[in-house]
Structure formats: C-alpha cells, structure tokens
C-alpha cells in the first residue's frame, strides 16, 4: 500500500482530503467534488 501526502493546495476543500464526509444522521458519503480521491479538481497526481 502506497501512502501519498498531499499539500494544502492539492486537497479537496469540501472533504479536507479525506474523500468522504460524515452525514449528520450517521454514516458517510463519498465526496461529490473529488469523487473520493481527496484531491482538488485539476490536480492529476
């Protein structure tokens, strides 16, 4: 398993680089902005 460290400029601003966000009633949802990658749109690393 390879771990990649993202700088603050590269992380998705909606999910803070996690790739998902917690729902208020429980559970989690894949971030629609980055499609679960945790990377900001336009960064292809």
HTML snippet that shows the backbone in 3Dmol.js (N, CA, C, O; Angstrom):
<script src="https://3Dmol.org/build/3Dmol-min.js"></script>
<div id="view" style="width:600px;height:400px;position:relative"></div>
<script>
const pdb = `
ATOM      1  N   UNK A   1       0.833  -1.178   0.000  1.00  0.00           N
ATOM      2  CA  UNK A   1       0.000   0.000   0.000  1.00  0.00           C
ATOM      3  C   UNK A   1       0.876   1.238   0.000  1.00  0.00           C
ATOM      4  O   UNK A   1       1.790   1.360   0.815  1.00  0.00           O
ATOM      5  N   UNK A   2       0.600   2.147  -0.905  1.00  0.00           N
ATOM      6  CA  UNK A   2       1.390   3.362  -1.023  1.00  0.00           C
ATOM      7  C   UNK A   2       0.641   4.530  -0.393  1.00  0.00           C
ATOM      8  O   UNK A   2      -0.547   4.725  -0.650  1.00  0.00           O
ATOM      9  N   UNK A   3       1.338   5.304   0.430  1.00  0.00           N
ATOM     10  CA  UNK A   3       0.734   6.468   1.075  1.00  0.00           C
ATOM     11  C   UNK A   3       1.231   7.718   0.383  1.00  0.00           C
ATOM     12  O   UNK A   3       2.432   7.881   0.168  1.00  0.00           O
ATOM     13  N   UNK A   4       0.303   8.609   0.030  1.00  0.00           N
ATOM     14  CA  UNK A   4       0.658   9.854  -0.630  1.00  0.00           C
ATOM     15  C   UNK A   4       0.293  11.017   0.278  1.00  0.00           C
ATOM     16  O   UNK A   4      -0.818  11.087   0.802  1.00  0.00           O
ATOM     17  N   UNK A   5       1.239  11.926   0.458  1.00  0.00           N
ATOM     18  CA  UNK A   5       0.990  13.108   1.280  1.00  0.00           C
ATOM     19  C   UNK A   5       0.635  14.254   0.341  1.00  0.00           C
ATOM     20  O   UNK A   5       1.390  14.580  -0.574  1.00  0.00           O
ATOM     21  N   UNK A   6      -0.528  14.860   0.582  1.00  0.00           N
ATOM     22  CA  UNK A   6      -0.977  15.972  -0.243  1.00  0.00           C
ATOM     23  C   UNK A   6      -0.707  17.287   0.470  1.00  0.00           C
ATOM     24  O   UNK A   6      -0.918  17.402   1.677  1.00  0.00           O
ATOM     25  N   UNK A   7      -0.239  18.280  -0.284  1.00  0.00           N
ATOM     26  CA  UNK A   7      -0.063  19.598   0.310  1.00  0.00           C
ATOM     27  C   UNK A   7      -1.421  20.277   0.410  1.00  0.00           C
ATOM     28  O   UNK A   7      -2.392  19.821  -0.194  1.00  0.00           O
ATOM     29  N   UNK A   8      -1.491  21.351   1.160  1.00  0.00           N
ATOM     30  CA  UNK A   8      -2.773  22.021   1.387  1.00  0.00           C
ATOM     31  C   UNK A   8      -3.402  22.505   0.094  1.00  0.00           C
ATOM     32  O   UNK A   8      -4.628  22.558  -0.002  1.00  0.00           O
ATOM     33  N   UNK A   9      -2.603  22.859  -0.904  1.00  0.00           N
ATOM     34  CA  UNK A   9      -3.140  23.336  -2.178  1.00  0.00           C
ATOM     35  C   UNK A   9      -3.771  22.221  -3.001  1.00  0.00           C
ATOM     36  O   UNK A   9      -4.617  22.487  -3.854  1.00  0.00           O
ATOM     37  N   UNK A  10      -3.374  20.983  -2.755  1.00  0.00           N
ATOM     38  CA  UNK A  10      -3.833  19.857  -3.562  1.00  0.00           C
ATOM     39  C   UNK A  10      -5.060  19.160  -3.001  1.00  0.00           C
ATOM     40  O   UNK A  10      -5.720  18.412  -3.723  1.00  0.00           O
ATOM     41  N   UNK A  11      -5.386  19.385  -1.728  1.00  0.00           N
ATOM     42  CA  UNK A  11      -6.510  18.674  -1.126  1.00  0.00           C
ATOM     43  C   UNK A  11      -7.841  19.314  -1.492  1.00  0.00           C
ATOM     44  O   UNK A  11      -7.933  20.523  -1.705  1.00  0.00           O
ATOM     45  N   UNK A  12      -8.854  18.487  -1.561  1.00  0.00           N
ATOM     46  CA  UNK A  12     -10.208  18.948  -1.851  1.00  0.00           C
ATOM     47  C   UNK A  12     -10.707  19.813  -0.695  1.00  0.00           C
ATOM     48  O   UNK A  12     -10.614  19.411   0.464  1.00  0.00           O
ATOM     49  N   UNK A  13     -11.232  20.986  -1.002  1.00  0.00           N
ATOM     50  CA  UNK A  13     -11.689  21.891   0.052  1.00  0.00           C
ATOM     51  C   UNK A  13     -13.007  21.464   0.683  1.00  0.00           C
ATOM     52  O   UNK A  13     -13.351  21.948   1.762  1.00  0.00           O
ATOM     53  N   UNK A  14     -13.746  20.578   0.046  1.00  0.00           N
ATOM     54  CA  UNK A  14     -15.028  20.145   0.591  1.00  0.00           C
ATOM     55  C   UNK A  14     -14.891  19.035   1.621  1.00  0.00           C
ATOM     56  O   UNK A  14     -15.617  19.020   2.614  1.00  0.00           O
ATOM     57  N   UNK A  15     -13.977  18.116   1.399  1.00  0.00           N
ATOM     58  CA  UNK A  15     -13.824  16.991   2.330  1.00  0.00           C
ATOM     59  C   UNK A  15     -12.489  17.019   3.071  1.00  0.00           C
ATOM     60  O   UNK A  15     -12.171  16.085   3.807  1.00  0.00           O
ATOM     61  N   UNK A  16     -11.711  18.079   2.885  1.00  0.00           N
ATOM     62  CA  UNK A  16     -10.402  18.225   3.534  1.00  0.00           C
ATOM     63  C   UNK A  16      -9.447  17.073   3.218  1.00  0.00           C
ATOM     64  O   UNK A  16      -8.642  16.674   4.060  1.00  0.00           O
ATOM     65  N   UNK A  17      -9.545  16.547   2.006  1.00  0.00           N
ATOM     66  CA  UNK A  17      -8.636  15.497   1.571  1.00  0.00           C
ATOM     67  C   UNK A  17      -8.987  14.101   2.034  1.00  0.00           C
ATOM     68  O   UNK A  17      -8.226  13.167   1.779  1.00  0.00           O
ATOM     69  N   UNK A  18     -10.116  13.922   2.708  1.00  0.00           N
ATOM     70  CA  UNK A  18     -10.498  12.602   3.202  1.00  0.00           C
ATOM     71  C   UNK A  18     -11.166  11.755   2.126  1.00  0.00           C
ATOM     72  O   UNK A  18     -11.098  10.527   2.180  1.00  0.00           O
ATOM     73  N   UNK A  19     -11.809  12.389   1.152  1.00  0.00           N
ATOM     74  CA  UNK A  19     -12.505  11.640   0.109  1.00  0.00           C
ATOM     75  C   UNK A  19     -13.948  11.331   0.455  1.00  0.00           C
ATOM     76  O   UNK A  19     -14.685  10.790  -0.370  1.00  0.00           O
ATOM     77  N   UNK A  20     -14.355  11.669   1.661  1.00  0.00           N
ATOM     78  CA  UNK A  20     -15.731  11.446   2.092  1.00  0.00           C
ATOM     79  C   UNK A  20     -16.064  12.475   3.157  1.00  0.00           C
ATOM     80  O   UNK A  20     -15.172  13.153   3.667  1.00  0.00           O
ATOM     81  N   UNK A  21     -17.329  12.596   3.493  1.00  0.00           N
ATOM     82  CA  UNK A  21     -17.730  13.440   4.605  1.00  0.00           C
ATOM     83  C   UNK A  21     -18.784  12.725   5.430  1.00  0.00           C
ATOM     84  O   UNK A  21     -19.535  11.891   4.923  1.00  0.00           O
ATOM     85  N   UNK A  22     -18.824  13.063   6.706  1.00  0.00           N
ATOM     86  CA  UNK A  22     -19.755  12.434   7.642  1.00  0.00           C
ATOM     87  C   UNK A  22     -21.138  13.051   7.492  1.00  0.00           C
ATOM     88  O   UNK A  22     -21.271  14.269   7.373  1.00  0.00           O
ATOM     89  N   UNK A  23     -22.163  12.213   7.497  1.00  0.00           N
ATOM     90  CA  UNK A  23     -23.536  12.681   7.447  1.00  0.00           C
ATOM     91  C   UNK A  23     -24.023  12.953   8.872  1.00  0.00           C
ATOM     92  O   UNK A  23     -23.583  12.299   9.817  1.00  0.00           O
ATOM     93  N   UNK A  24     -24.930  13.916   9.021  1.00  0.00           N
ATOM     94  CA  UNK A  24     -25.418  14.293  10.343  1.00  0.00           C
ATOM     95  C   UNK A  24     -26.167  13.158  11.042  1.00  0.00           C
ATOM     96  O   UNK A  24     -26.106  13.045  12.266  1.00  0.00           O
ATOM     97  N   UNK A  25     -26.866  12.327  10.289  1.00  0.00           N
ATOM     98  CA  UNK A  25     -27.635  11.240  10.887  1.00  0.00           C
ATOM     99  C   UNK A  25     -26.854   9.932  10.990  1.00  0.00           C
ATOM    100  O   UNK A  25     -27.417   8.895  11.342  1.00  0.00           O
ATOM    101  N   UNK A  26     -25.581   9.981  10.688  1.00  0.00           N
ATOM    102  CA  UNK A  26     -24.739   8.795  10.772  1.00  0.00           C
ATOM    103  C   UNK A  26     -24.322   8.307   9.404  1.00  0.00           C
ATOM    104  O   UNK A  26     -25.010   8.551   8.413  1.00  0.00           O
ATOM    105  N   UNK A  27     -23.224   7.635   9.348  1.00  0.00           N
ATOM    106  CA  UNK A  27     -22.702   7.130   8.083  1.00  0.00           C
ATOM    107  C   UNK A  27     -21.827   8.161   7.389  1.00  0.00           C
ATOM    108  O   UNK A  27     -21.548   9.228   7.935  1.00  0.00           O
ATOM    109  N   UNK A  28     -21.407   7.832   6.200  1.00  0.00           N
ATOM    110  CA  UNK A  28     -20.567   8.743   5.425  1.00  0.00           C
ATOM    111  C   UNK A  28     -20.967   8.676   3.953  1.00  0.00           C
ATOM    112  O   UNK A  28     -21.633   7.738   3.513  1.00  0.00           O
ATOM    113  N   UNK A  29     -20.552   9.672   3.221  1.00  0.00           N
ATOM    114  CA  UNK A  29     -20.892   9.794   1.804  1.00  0.00           C
ATOM    115  C   UNK A  29     -19.623  10.133   1.043  1.00  0.00           C
ATOM    116  O   UNK A  29     -18.822  10.940   1.516  1.00  0.00           O
ATOM    117  N   UNK A  30     -19.420   9.537  -0.127  1.00  0.00           N
ATOM    118  CA  UNK A  30     -18.286   9.884  -0.970  1.00  0.00           C
ATOM    119  C   UNK A  30     -18.409  11.336  -1.413  1.00  0.00           C
ATOM    120  O   UNK A  30     -19.489  11.787  -1.795  1.00  0.00           O
ATOM    121  N   UNK A  31     -17.317  12.052  -1.360  1.00  0.00           N
ATOM    122  CA  UNK A  31     -17.322  13.462  -1.731  1.00  0.00           C
ATOM    123  C   UNK A  31     -17.628  13.615  -3.217  1.00  0.00           C
ATOM    124  O   UNK A  31     -16.915  13.051  -4.047  1.00  0.00           O
ATOM    125  N   UNK A  32     -18.680  14.369  -3.577  1.00  0.00           N
ATOM    126  CA  UNK A  32     -19.028  14.535  -4.988  1.00  0.00           C
ATOM    127  C   UNK A  32     -18.052  15.433  -5.739  1.00  0.00           C
ATOM    128  O   UNK A  32     -17.977  15.369  -6.966  1.00  0.00           O
ATOM    129  N   UNK A  33     -17.313  16.259  -5.033  1.00  0.00           N
ATOM    130  CA  UNK A  33     -16.390  17.175  -5.690  1.00  0.00           C
ATOM    131  C   UNK A  33     -15.143  16.450  -6.217  1.00  0.00           C
ATOM    132  O   UNK A  33     -14.702  16.705  -7.338  1.00  0.00           O
ATOM    133  N   UNK A  34     -14.582  15.553  -5.411  1.00  0.00           N
ATOM    134  CA  UNK A  34     -13.344  14.864  -5.809  1.00  0.00           C
ATOM    135  C   UNK A  34     -13.569  13.390  -6.132  1.00  0.00           C
ATOM    136  O   UNK A  34     -12.609  12.685  -6.443  1.00  0.00           O
ATOM    137  N   UNK A  35     -14.800  12.908  -6.069  1.00  0.00           N
ATOM    138  CA  UNK A  35     -15.161  11.510  -6.314  1.00  0.00           C
ATOM    139  C   UNK A  35     -14.370  10.538  -5.434  1.00  0.00           C
ATOM    140  O   UNK A  35     -14.012   9.444  -5.869  1.00  0.00           O
ATOM    141  N   UNK A  36     -14.106  10.951  -4.198  1.00  0.00           N
ATOM    142  CA  UNK A  36     -13.448  10.066  -3.239  1.00  0.00           C
ATOM    143  C   UNK A  36     -11.936  10.045  -3.282  1.00  0.00           C
ATOM    144  O   UNK A  36     -11.315   9.317  -2.508  1.00  0.00           O
ATOM    145  N   UNK A  37     -11.322  10.823  -4.164  1.00  0.00           N
ATOM    146  CA  UNK A  37      -9.860  10.807  -4.259  1.00  0.00           C
ATOM    147  C   UNK A  37      -9.198  11.670  -3.193  1.00  0.00           C
ATOM    148  O   UNK A  37      -8.049  11.425  -2.823  1.00  0.00           O
ATOM    149  N   UNK A  38      -9.915  12.681  -2.694  1.00  0.00           N
ATOM    150  CA  UNK A  38      -9.331  13.596  -1.716  1.00  0.00           C
ATOM    151  C   UNK A  38      -8.512  14.697  -2.345  1.00  0.00           C
ATOM    152  O   UNK A  38      -7.999  15.566  -1.640  1.00  0.00           O
ATOM    153  N   UNK A  39      -8.379  14.676  -3.661  1.00  0.00           N
ATOM    154  CA  UNK A  39      -7.584  15.677  -4.379  1.00  0.00           C
ATOM    155  C   UNK A  39      -8.478  16.728  -5.000  1.00  0.00           C
ATOM    156  O   UNK A  39      -9.602  16.443  -5.415  1.00  0.00           O
ATOM    157  N   UNK A  40      -7.973  17.935  -5.059  1.00  0.00           N
ATOM    158  CA  UNK A  40      -8.697  19.030  -5.679  1.00  0.00           C
ATOM    159  C   UNK A  40      -8.813  18.773  -7.172  1.00  0.00           C
ATOM    160  O   UNK A  40      -7.897  18.220  -7.780  1.00  0.00           O
ATOM    161  N   UNK A  41      -9.929  19.168  -7.765  1.00  0.00           N
ATOM    162  CA  UNK A  41     -10.110  19.001  -9.212  1.00  0.00           C
ATOM    163  C   UNK A  41      -8.984  19.731  -9.942  1.00  0.00           C
ATOM    164  O   UNK A  41      -8.592  20.834  -9.561  1.00  0.00           O
ATOM    165  N   UNK A  42      -8.478  19.106 -10.980  1.00  0.00           N
ATOM    166  CA  UNK A  42      -7.412  19.711 -11.770  1.00  0.00           C
ATOM    167  C   UNK A  42      -6.031  19.245 -11.358  1.00  0.00           C
ATOM    168  O   UNK A  42      -5.070  19.493 -12.087  1.00  0.00           O
ATOM    169  N   UNK A  43      -5.888  18.580 -10.221  1.00  0.00           N
ATOM    170  CA  UNK A  43      -4.598  18.017  -9.835  1.00  0.00           C
ATOM    171  C   UNK A  43      -4.590  16.552 -10.223  1.00  0.00           C
ATOM    172  O   UNK A  43      -5.438  15.782  -9.772  1.00  0.00           O
ATOM    173  N   UNK A  44      -3.657  16.170 -11.040  1.00  0.00           N
ATOM    174  CA  UNK A  44      -3.647  14.799 -11.579  1.00  0.00           C
ATOM    175  C   UNK A  44      -2.499  13.979 -11.012  1.00  0.00           C
ATOM    176  O   UNK A  44      -1.983  13.111 -11.716  1.00  0.00           O
ATOM    177  N   UNK A  45      -2.082  14.208  -9.794  1.00  0.00           N
ATOM    178  CA  UNK A  45      -1.020  13.418  -9.172  1.00  0.00           C
ATOM    179  C   UNK A  45      -1.575  12.271  -8.406  1.00  0.00           C
ATOM    180  O   UNK A  45      -0.819  11.498  -7.817  1.00  0.00           O
TER     181      UNK A  45
END
`;
const viewer = $3Dmol.createViewer("view");
viewer.addModel(pdb, "pdb");
viewer.setStyle({}, {cartoon: {color: "spectrum"}});
viewer.zoomTo();
viewer.render();
</script>
